[in-house]
Amino acid sequence: MDLRACPTDRLAVVRTVGLIDDDRLRLRNLGVREGAVVEVVNRSPFGACVLALGADRVALDAATCARIEVEVGS
């Protein structure tokens, strides 16, 4: 599932980041990369979300969220 469908307050593992190289590198530098454990802590009505990566928070727009595939933990 992509981040737009990921439930809030559940841990998820990033499986793929389907963005062009520059955008993928920017997210990688922020900690959003394959294998990273993230948590959607807030979501806007239009699909944007705020991710928790450890103690850090990263806000992503809806188009970016649609390109990041995650697997929700049990």
N, CA, C and O atoms as a CHARMM CRD file, in Angstrom:
* protein
*
  296
    1    1 MET  N      0.84400  -1.17200   0.00000 PROA 1      0.00000
    2    1 MET  CA     0.00000   0.00000   0.00000 PROA 1      0.00000
    3    1 MET  C      0.88800   1.23300   0.00000 PROA 1      0.00000
    4    1 MET  O      2.04000   1.17800   0.43100 PROA 1      0.00000
    5    2 ASP  N      0.34900   2.34200  -0.48400 PROA 2      0.00000
    6    2 ASP  CA     1.13900   3.57000  -0.43100 PROA 2      0.00000
    7    2 ASP  C      0.81200   4.34000   0.85600 PROA 2      0.00000
    8    2 ASP  O     -0.10500   3.98100   1.59400 PROA 2      0.00000
    9    3 LEU  N      1.56800   5.38200   1.10000 PROA 3      0.00000
   10    3 LEU  CA     1.40900   6.12500   2.35700 PROA 3      0.00000
   11    3 LEU  C      0.03000   6.75100   2.51400 PROA 3      0.00000
   12    3 LEU  O     -0.41900   6.98000   3.63700 PROA 3      0.00000
   13    4 ARG  N     -0.65300   7.03300   1.39400 PROA 4      0.00000
   14    4 ARG  CA    -1.99200   7.62700   1.50500 PROA 4      0.00000
   15    4 ARG  C     -2.96200   6.68000   2.18800 PROA 4      0.00000
   16    4 ARG  O     -3.90300   7.12600   2.84400 PROA 4      0.00000
   17    5 ALA  N     -2.74500   5.37200   2.04300 PROA 5      0.00000
   18    5 ALA  CA    -3.64700   4.37100   2.62500 PROA 5      0.00000
   19    5 ALA  C     -3.15000   3.83600   3.96200 PROA 5      0.00000
   20    5 ALA  O     -3.86600   3.09300   4.63400 PROA 5      0.00000
   21    6 CYS  N     -1.95300   4.19600   4.34800 PROA 6      0.00000
   22    6 CYS  CA    -1.37300   3.68300   5.59100 PROA 6      0.00000
   23    6 CYS  C     -2.12800   4.24600   6.79400 PROA 6      0.00000
   24    6 CYS  O     -2.33300   5.45600   6.88500 PROA 6      0.00000
   25    7 PRO  N     -2.54100   3.37900   7.71500 PROA 7      0.00000
   26    7 PRO  CA    -3.25400   3.88500   8.89400 PROA 7      0.00000
   27    7 PRO  C     -2.33400   4.72700   9.78200 PROA 7      0.00000
   28    7 PRO  O     -1.12200   4.51700   9.82200 PROA 7      0.00000
   29    8 THR  N     -2.93100   5.67300  10.48200 PROA 8      0.00000
   30    8 THR  CA    -2.14100   6.49100  11.40000 PROA 8      0.00000
   31    8 THR  C     -1.80800   5.68800  12.65300 PROA 8      0.00000
   32    8 THR  O     -2.49500   4.73000  13.00700 PROA 8      0.00000
   33    9 ASP  N     -0.73900   6.10700  13.30500 PROA 9      0.00000
   34    9 ASP  CA    -0.30600   5.52200  14.58100 PROA 9      0.00000
   35    9 ASP  C      0.00600   4.03400  14.49800 PROA 9      0.00000
   36    9 ASP  O     -0.16100   3.30700  15.47600 PROA 9      0.00000
   37   10 ARG  N      0.46200   3.57800  13.32400 PROA 10     0.00000
   38   10 ARG  CA     0.92900   2.19700  13.14300 PROA 10     0.00000
   39   10 ARG  C      2.30100   2.25800  12.49000 PROA 10     0.00000
   40   10 ARG  O      2.52500   3.07000  11.59300 PROA 10     0.00000
   41   11 LEU  N      3.20800   1.42000  12.92600 PROA 11     0.00000
   42   11 LEU  CA     4.53200   1.37600  12.31600 PROA 11     0.00000
   43   11 LEU  C      4.44700   0.69700  10.96100 PROA 11     0.00000
   44   11 LEU  O      3.69700  -0.26200  10.77300 PROA 11     0.00000
   45   12 ALA  N      5.23100   1.21200  10.01900 PROA 12     0.00000
   46   12 ALA  CA     5.28100   0.64300   8.67700 PROA 12     0.00000
   47   12 ALA  C      6.72500   0.69000   8.19000 PROA 12     0.00000
   48   12 ALA  O      7.50700   1.54300   8.60900 PROA 12     0.00000
   49   13 VAL  N      7.06500  -0.23500   7.30200 PROA 13     0.00000
   50   13 VAL  CA     8.40200  -0.28600   6.71100 PROA 13     0.00000
   51   13 VAL  C      8.29800   0.19200   5.27000 PROA 13     0.00000
   52   13 VAL  O      7.44200  -0.27200   4.51700 PROA 13     0.00000
   53   14 VAL  N      9.16700   1.11700   4.89000 PROA 14     0.00000
   54   14 VAL  CA     9.19000   1.61500   3.51600 PROA 14     0.00000
   55   14 VAL  C      9.74500   0.51400   2.62200 PROA 14     0.00000
   56   14 VAL  O     10.83900   0.00400   2.86500 PROA 14     0.00000
   57   15 ARG  N      8.99300   0.14800   1.59200 PROA 15     0.00000
   58   15 ARG  CA     9.42200  -0.89200   0.65000 PROA 15     0.00000
   59   15 ARG  C     10.01000  -0.30200  -0.62100 PROA 15     0.00000
   60   15 ARG  O     11.05400  -0.76400  -1.08000 PROA 15     0.00000
   61   16 THR  N      9.36700   0.70800  -1.20300 PROA 16     0.00000
   62   16 THR  CA     9.90100   1.35500  -2.40400 PROA 16     0.00000
   63   16 THR  C      9.61400   2.84600  -2.35100 PROA 16     0.00000
   64   16 THR  O      8.62100   3.29100  -1.77700 PROA 16     0.00000
   65   17 VAL  N     10.51300   3.60400  -2.96600 PROA 17     0.00000
   66   17 VAL  CA    10.32900   5.04300  -3.13600 PROA 17     0.00000
   67   17 VAL  C     10.39700   5.28900  -4.63500 PROA 17     0.00000
   68   17 VAL  O     11.48300   5.35300  -5.21100 PROA 17     0.00000
   69   18 GLY  N      9.23700   5.42800  -5.26500 PROA 18     0.00000
   70   18 GLY  CA     9.15500   5.53400  -6.72000 PROA 18     0.00000
   71   18 GLY  C      9.20400   6.96100  -7.21900 PROA 18     0.00000
   72   18 GLY  O      8.25800   7.43800  -7.84600 PROA 18     0.00000
   73   19 LEU  N     10.29300   7.64000  -6.94800 PROA 19     0.00000
   74   19 LEU  CA    10.45800   9.03600  -7.35600 PROA 19     0.00000
   75   19 LEU  C     11.69100   9.17200  -8.23400 PROA 19     0.00000
   76   19 LEU  O     12.53200   8.27300  -8.27300 PROA 19     0.00000
   77   20 ILE  N     11.80200  10.29500  -8.94100 PROA 20     0.00000
   78   20 ILE  CA    13.00000  10.54100  -9.73800 PROA 20     0.00000
   79   20 ILE  C     14.19400  10.69300  -8.79700 PROA 20     0.00000
   80   20 ILE  O     14.03300  10.93500  -7.60100 PROA 20     0.00000
   81   21 ASP  N     15.38000  10.54900  -9.35300 PROA 21     0.00000
   82   21 ASP  CA    16.59400  10.48100  -8.53700 PROA 21     0.00000
   83   21 ASP  C     16.77200  11.65400  -7.57700 PROA 21     0.00000
   84   21 ASP  O     17.10900  11.44700  -6.41100 PROA 21     0.00000
   85   22 ASP  N     16.55000  12.88300  -8.04800 PROA 22     0.00000
   86   22 ASP  CA    16.75100  14.04500  -7.16900 PROA 22     0.00000
   87   22 ASP  C     15.80800  14.01600  -5.97300 PROA 22     0.00000
   88   22 ASP  O     16.21800  14.27200  -4.84100 PROA 22     0.00000
   89   23 ASP  N     14.54500  13.70200  -6.23300 PROA 23     0.00000
   90   23 ASP  CA    13.56800  13.64400  -5.14000 PROA 23     0.00000
   91   23 ASP  C     13.84500  12.46900  -4.21300 PROA 23     0.00000
   92   23 ASP  O     13.70400  12.58900  -2.99600 PROA 23     0.00000
   93   24 ARG  N     14.24000  11.33000  -4.78400 PROA 24     0.00000
   94   24 ARG  CA    14.57200  10.15900  -3.96700 PROA 24     0.00000
   95   24 ARG  C     15.76200  10.47200  -3.06100 PROA 24     0.00000
   96   24 ARG  O     15.76800  10.09100  -1.89100 PROA 24     0.00000
   97   25 LEU  N     16.75800  11.15900  -3.59300 PROA 25     0.00000
   98   25 LEU  CA    17.93400  11.52400  -2.79200 PROA 25     0.00000
   99   25 LEU  C     17.54700  12.49200  -1.66800 PROA 25     0.00000
  100   25 LEU  O     18.02700  12.35900  -0.54300 PROA 25     0.00000
  101   26 ARG  N     16.68600  13.45800  -1.97100 PROA 26     0.00000
  102   26 ARG  CA    16.23400  14.41000  -0.94200 PROA 26     0.00000
  103   26 ARG  C     15.54900  13.67100   0.20400 PROA 26     0.00000
  104   26 ARG  O     15.82800  13.93400   1.37400 PROA 26     0.00000
  105   27 LEU  N     14.64300  12.73700  -0.13700 PROA 27     0.00000
  106   27 LEU  CA    13.94900  11.97000   0.90400 PROA 27     0.00000
  107   27 LEU  C     14.91300  11.05700   1.65300 PROA 27     0.00000
  108   27 LEU  O     14.80600  10.88700   2.86800 PROA 27     0.00000
  109   28 ARG  N     15.85400  10.47200   0.91800 PROA 28     0.00000
  110   28 ARG  CA    16.84600   9.60200   1.56500 PROA 28     0.00000
  111   28 ARG  C     17.63900  10.38200   2.61600 PROA 28     0.00000
  112   28 ARG  O     17.91000   9.87200   3.70300 PROA 28     0.00000
  113   29 ASN  N     18.00500  11.61600   2.28500 PROA 29     0.00000
  114   29 ASN  CA    18.73400  12.45900   3.23600 PROA 29     0.00000
  115   29 ASN  C     17.89400  12.80900   4.46100 PROA 29     0.00000
  116   29 ASN  O     18.43400  13.09200   5.53000 PROA 29     0.00000
  117   30 LEU  N     16.56900  12.78700   4.30000 PROA 30     0.00000
  118   30 LEU  CA    15.66100  13.04300   5.42200 PROA 30     0.00000
  119   30 LEU  C     15.34400  11.77700   6.20900 PROA 30     0.00000
  120   30 LEU  O     14.70000  11.84000   7.25700 PROA 30     0.00000
  121   31 GLY  N     15.79700  10.61700   5.70200 PROA 31     0.00000
  122   31 GLY  CA    15.56600   9.35300   6.39800 PROA 31     0.00000
  123   31 GLY  C     14.48800   8.48500   5.79300 PROA 31     0.00000
  124   31 GLY  O     14.26100   7.37100   6.26300 PROA 31     0.00000
  125   32 VAL  N     13.80800   8.97300   4.74800 PROA 32     0.00000
  126   32 VAL  CA    12.75700   8.18900   4.08300 PROA 32     0.00000
  127   32 VAL  C     13.42900   7.38300   2.98100 PROA 32     0.00000
  128   32 VAL  O     13.68300   7.89600   1.89100 PROA 32     0.00000
  129   33 ARG  N     13.71400   6.11700   3.27300 PROA 33     0.00000
  130   33 ARG  CA    14.40900   5.24000   2.32200 PROA 33     0.00000
  131   33 ARG  C     13.91500   3.82300   2.51300 PROA 33     0.00000
  132   33 ARG  O     13.27500   3.51300   3.51800 PROA 33     0.00000
  133   34 GLU  N     14.21000   2.95900   1.55300 PROA 34     0.00000
  134   34 GLU  CA    13.81600   1.56200   1.65400 PROA 34     0.00000
  135   34 GLU  C     14.34700   0.97500   2.95400 PROA 34     0.00000
  136   34 GLU  O     15.52000   1.14100   3.29000 PROA 34     0.00000
  137   35 GLY  N     13.47100   0.28400   3.68200 PROA 35     0.00000
  138   35 GLY  CA    13.84600  -0.33700   4.94100 PROA 35     0.00000
  139   35 GLY  C     13.62200   0.53000   6.16700 PROA 35     0.00000
  140   35 GLY  O     13.69300   0.03600   7.29300 PROA 35     0.00000
  141   36 ALA  N     13.35400   1.81200   5.97000 PROA 36     0.00000
  142   36 ALA  CA    13.12200   2.70800   7.11000 PROA 36     0.00000
  143   36 ALA  C     11.78300   2.38800   7.76700 PROA 36     0.00000
  144   36 ALA  O     10.80500   2.06400   7.09300 PROA 36     0.00000
  145   37 VAL  N     11.75900   2.48300   9.08700 PROA 37     0.00000
  146   37 VAL  CA    10.51600   2.29900   9.83800 PROA 37     0.00000
  147   37 VAL  C      9.91900   3.68300  10.05800 PROA 37     0.00000
  148   37 VAL  O     10.56000   4.57000  10.62200 PROA 37     0.00000
  149   38 VAL  N      8.68100   3.85200   9.60200 PROA 38     0.00000
  150   38 VAL  CA     8.00900   5.14600   9.69100 PROA 38     0.00000
  151   38 VAL  C      6.64900   4.97700  10.36000 PROA 38     0.00000
  152   38 VAL  O      6.13400   3.86600  10.49100 PROA 38     0.00000
  153   39 GLU  N      6.08800   6.09500  10.77400 PROA 39     0.00000
  154   39 GLU  CA     4.74100   6.10500  11.34200 PROA 39     0.00000
  155   39 GLU  C      4.02700   7.34600  10.82500 PROA 39     0.00000
  156   39 GLU  O      4.55000   8.45400  10.94800 PROA 39     0.00000
  157   40 VAL  N      2.84800   7.18100  10.25200 PROA 40     0.00000
  158   40 VAL  CA     2.03500   8.32500   9.83900 PROA 40     0.00000
  159   40 VAL  C      1.37400   8.86700  11.10500 PROA 40     0.00000
  160   40 VAL  O      0.54100   8.19600  11.71400 PROA 40     0.00000
  161   41 VAL  N      1.74900  10.08400  11.49500 PROA 41     0.00000
  162   41 VAL  CA     1.21400  10.65200  12.73100 PROA 41     0.00000
  163   41 VAL  C      0.09000  11.64300  12.48100 PROA 41     0.00000
  164   41 VAL  O     -0.68400  11.95100  13.38700 PROA 41     0.00000
  165   42 ASN  N     -0.00200  12.14400  11.24900 PROA 42     0.00000
  166   42 ASN  CA    -1.06300  13.08900  10.91400 PROA 42     0.00000
  167   42 ASN  C     -1.29500  13.03600   9.41500 PROA 42     0.00000
  168   42 ASN  O     -0.37200  12.78000   8.64200 PROA 42     0.00000
  169   43 ARG  N     -2.52800  13.27800   9.01300 PROA 43     0.00000
  170   43 ARG  CA    -2.87600  13.25100   7.59500 PROA 43     0.00000
  171   43 ARG  C     -3.85300  14.38700   7.31100 PROA 43     0.00000
  172   43 ARG  O     -4.74500  14.66800   8.11100 PROA 43     0.00000
  173   44 SER  N     -3.67200  15.03400   6.16500 PROA 44     0.00000
  174   44 SER  CA    -4.60400  16.09200   5.76400 PROA 44     0.00000
  175   44 SER  C     -5.73100  15.48100   4.93700 PROA 44     0.00000
  176   44 SER  O     -5.59700  14.36000   4.44700 PROA 44     0.00000
  177   45 PRO  N     -6.83400  16.19700   4.77800 PROA 45     0.00000
  178   45 PRO  CA    -7.94900  15.67000   3.98400 PROA 45     0.00000
  179   45 PRO  C     -7.58300  15.42700   2.51900 PROA 45     0.00000
  180   45 PRO  O     -8.26200  14.65900   1.83700 PROA 45     0.00000
  181   46 PHE  N     -6.52200  16.06600   2.02400 PROA 46     0.00000
  182   46 PHE  CA    -6.15200  15.93500   0.62100 PROA 46     0.00000
  183   46 PHE  C     -5.01200  14.95400   0.39000 PROA 46     0.00000
  184   46 PHE  O     -4.47400  14.89700  -0.71500 PROA 46     0.00000
  185   47 GLY  N     -4.62700  14.18000   1.40500 PROA 47     0.00000
  186   47 GLY  CA    -3.66000  13.11100   1.22100 PROA 47     0.00000
  187   47 GLY  C     -2.24500  13.38400   1.68300 PROA 47     0.00000
  188   47 GLY  O     -1.43100  12.46100   1.72500 PROA 47     0.00000
  189   48 ALA  N     -1.92400  14.61900   2.03100 PROA 48     0.00000
  190   48 ALA  CA    -0.59400  14.89900   2.56700 PROA 48     0.00000
  191   48 ALA  C     -0.49200  14.27800   3.95400 PROA 48     0.00000
  192   48 ALA  O     -1.50600  14.04700   4.61300 PROA 48     0.00000
  193   49 CYS  N      0.73800  14.00800   4.39600 PROA 49     0.00000
  194   49 CYS  CA     0.88100  13.40400   5.71800 PROA 49     0.00000
  195   49 CYS  C      2.16200  13.86300   6.39100 PROA 49     0.00000
  196   49 CYS  O      3.08000  14.38400   5.75800 PROA 49     0.00000
  197   50 VAL  N      2.18600  13.64900   7.69600 PROA 50     0.00000
  198   50 VAL  CA     3.38100  13.88800   8.50100 PROA 50     0.00000
  199   50 VAL  C      3.86200  12.53100   8.97700 PROA 50     0.00000
  200   50 VAL  O      3.11100  11.77200   9.59000 PROA 50     0.00000
  201   51 LEU  N      5.12900  12.23200   8.68800 PROA 51     0.00000
  202   51 LEU  CA     5.73500  10.96700   9.09700 PROA 51     0.00000
  203   51 LEU  C      6.62400  11.18000  10.30600 PROA 51     0.00000
  204   51 LEU  O      7.29600  12.20400  10.42600 PROA 51     0.00000
  205   52 ALA  N      6.62000  10.21000  11.19200 PROA 52     0.00000
  206   52 ALA  CA     7.58900  10.16600  12.28000 PROA 52     0.00000
  207   52 ALA  C      8.66700   9.17300  11.88100 PROA 52     0.00000
  208   52 ALA  O      8.38200   8.03800  11.49700 PROA 52     0.00000
  209   53 LEU  N      9.90500   9.62300  11.98000 PROA 53     0.00000
  210   53 LEU  CA    11.08200   8.77900  11.74900 PROA 53     0.00000
  211   53 LEU  C     11.94100   8.91800  12.99100 PROA 53     0.00000
  212   53 LEU  O     12.79500   9.80100  13.06600 PROA 53     0.00000
  213   54 GLY  N     11.71900   8.05600  13.95500 PROA 54     0.00000
  214   54 GLY  CA    12.38100   8.22300  15.24200 PROA 54     0.00000
  215   54 GLY  C     11.86400   9.49300  15.89100 PROA 54     0.00000
  216   54 GLY  O     10.65500   9.65700  16.05800 PROA 54     0.00000
  217   55 ALA  N     12.77600  10.40200  16.26200 PROA 55     0.00000
  218   55 ALA  CA    12.37500  11.66300  16.89000 PROA 55     0.00000
  219   55 ALA  C     12.08000  12.75600  15.87100 PROA 55     0.00000
  220   55 ALA  O     11.60200  13.82900  16.23900 PROA 55     0.00000
  221   56 ASP  N     12.35800  12.49800  14.59600 PROA 56     0.00000
  222   56 ASP  CA    12.15200  13.49300  13.54300 PROA 56     0.00000
  223   56 ASP  C     10.75400  13.40000  12.95200 PROA 56     0.00000
  224   56 ASP  O     10.11100  12.35200  13.01000 PROA 56     0.00000
  225   57 ARG  N     10.28800  14.51300  12.38100 PROA 57     0.00000
  226   57 ARG  CA     9.01200  14.56700  11.67400 PROA 57     0.00000
  227   57 ARG  C      9.26900  15.11000  10.27600 PROA 57     0.00000
  228   57 ARG  O     10.04000  16.05400  10.10000 PROA 57     0.00000
  229   58 VAL  N      8.61700  14.50500   9.27800 PROA 58     0.00000
  230   58 VAL  CA     8.76100  14.92800   7.88800 PROA 58     0.00000
  231   58 VAL  C      7.37100  15.07400   7.29200 PROA 58     0.00000
  232   58 VAL  O      6.56700  14.14400   7.35600 PROA 58     0.00000
  233   59 ALA  N      7.08000  16.23600   6.71300 PROA 59     0.00000
  234   59 ALA  CA     5.79600  16.46700   6.05200 PROA 59     0.00000
  235   59 ALA  C      5.95900  16.20400   4.55600 PROA 59     0.00000
  236   59 ALA  O      6.90400  16.68500   3.93200 PROA 59     0.00000
  237   60 LEU  N      5.02700  15.43300   3.98900 PROA 60     0.00000
  238   60 LEU  CA     5.07000  15.08400   2.56700 PROA 60     0.00000
  239   60 LEU  C      3.74700  15.43100   1.90800 PROA 60     0.00000
  240   60 LEU  O      2.68400  15.26600   2.50700 PROA 60     0.00000
  241   61 ASP  N      3.81600  15.91600   0.66100 PROA 61     0.00000
  242   61 ASP  CA     2.58300  16.20800  -0.06300 PROA 61     0.00000
  243   61 ASP  C      1.95300  14.91300  -0.57300 PROA 61     0.00000
  244   61 ASP  O      2.58600  13.85700  -0.55800 PROA 61     0.00000
  245   62 ALA  N      0.71300  15.00300  -1.02000 PROA 62     0.00000
  246   62 ALA  CA    -0.04600  13.82100  -1.43500 PROA 62     0.00000
  247   62 ALA  C      0.60400  13.10300  -2.61400 PROA 62     0.00000
  248   62 ALA  O      0.61400  11.87200  -2.65600 PROA 62     0.00000
  249   63 ALA  N      1.14600  13.85500  -3.57500 PROA 63     0.00000
  250   63 ALA  CA     1.76900  13.22800  -4.74400 PROA 63     0.00000
  251   63 ALA  C      2.98000  12.39300  -4.33700 PROA 63     0.00000
  252   63 ALA  O      3.20600  11.31400  -4.88400 PROA 63     0.00000
  253   64 THR  N      3.74800  12.88700  -3.38700 PROA 64     0.00000
  254   64 THR  CA     4.90300  12.13300  -2.89700 PROA 64     0.00000
  255   64 THR  C      4.44600  10.91400  -2.11300 PROA 64     0.00000
  256   64 THR  O      5.01700   9.83400  -2.26600 PROA 64     0.00000
  257   65 CYS  N      3.43400  11.06700  -1.28100 PROA 65     0.00000
  258   65 CYS  CA     2.89900   9.93700  -0.50800 PROA 65     0.00000
  259   65 CYS  C      2.42700   8.81600  -1.42500 PROA 65     0.00000
  260   65 CYS  O      2.56500   7.63900  -1.09400 PROA 65     0.00000
  261   66 ALA  N      1.87500   9.17600  -2.56700 PROA 66     0.00000
  262   66 ALA  CA     1.36600   8.17800  -3.50900 PROA 66     0.00000
  263   66 ALA  C      2.48500   7.34700  -4.11900 PROA 66     0.00000
  264   66 ALA  O      2.23200   6.24600  -4.60600 PROA 66     0.00000
  265   67 ARG  N      3.71300   7.84800  -4.10400 PROA 67     0.00000
  266   67 ARG  CA     4.84300   7.15700  -4.72800 PROA 67     0.00000
  267   67 ARG  C      5.68200   6.34400  -3.74300 PROA 67     0.00000
  268   67 ARG  O      6.66600   5.71600  -4.13500 PROA 67     0.00000
  269   68 ILE  N      5.29600   6.35400  -2.46900 PROA 68     0.00000
  270   68 ILE  CA     6.04600   5.61800  -1.44600 PROA 68     0.00000
  271   68 ILE  C      5.21400   4.43100  -0.99100 PROA 68     0.00000
  272   68 ILE  O      4.14100   4.59400  -0.40900 PROA 68     0.00000
  273   69 GLU  N      5.72200   3.23100  -1.26400 PROA 69     0.00000
  274   69 GLU  CA     5.04000   1.99500  -0.87800 PROA 69     0.00000
  275   69 GLU  C      5.55900   1.53600   0.47700 PROA 69     0.00000
  276   69 GLU  O      6.76400   1.53100   0.72800 PROA 69     0.00000
  277   70 VAL  N      4.63000   1.15100   1.34400 PROA 70     0.00000
  278   70 VAL  CA     4.99100   0.68900   2.68100 PROA 70     0.00000
  279   70 VAL  C      4.29200  -0.62200   2.99400 PROA 70     0.00000
  280   70 VAL  O      3.31000  -0.99700   2.35400 PROA 70     0.00000
  281   71 GLU  N      4.82100  -1.30300   3.99000 PROA 71     0.00000
  282   71 GLU  CA     4.20100  -2.52000   4.52500 PROA 71     0.00000
  283   71 GLU  C      3.94400  -2.28100   6.00600 PROA 71     0.00000
  284   71 GLU  O      4.86600  -2.00800   6.77400 PROA 71     0.00000
  285   72 VAL  N      2.68600  -2.38600   6.39200 PROA 72     0.00000
  286   72 VAL  CA     2.30300  -2.12200   7.78100 PROA 72     0.00000
  287   72 VAL  C      2.62500  -3.34400   8.62700 PROA 72     0.00000
  288   72 VAL  O      2.31600  -4.47600   8.25400 PROA 72     0.00000
  289   73 GLY  N      3.25400  -3.09400   9.77600 PROA 73     0.00000
  290   73 GLY  CA     3.57500  -4.17300  10.70100 PROA 73     0.00000
  291   73 GLY  C      2.33600  -4.70100  11.38700 PROA 73     0.00000
  292   73 GLY  O      1.28900  -4.05300  11.39400 PROA 73     0.00000
  293   74 SER  N      2.46400  -5.88900  11.96700 PROA 74     0.00000
  294   74 SER  CA     1.29900  -6.50200  12.63100 PROA 74     0.00000
  295   74 SER  C      1.18800  -6.08400  14.07600 PROA 74     0.00000
  296   74 SER  O      0.26600  -6.51000  14.77300 PROA 74     0.00000
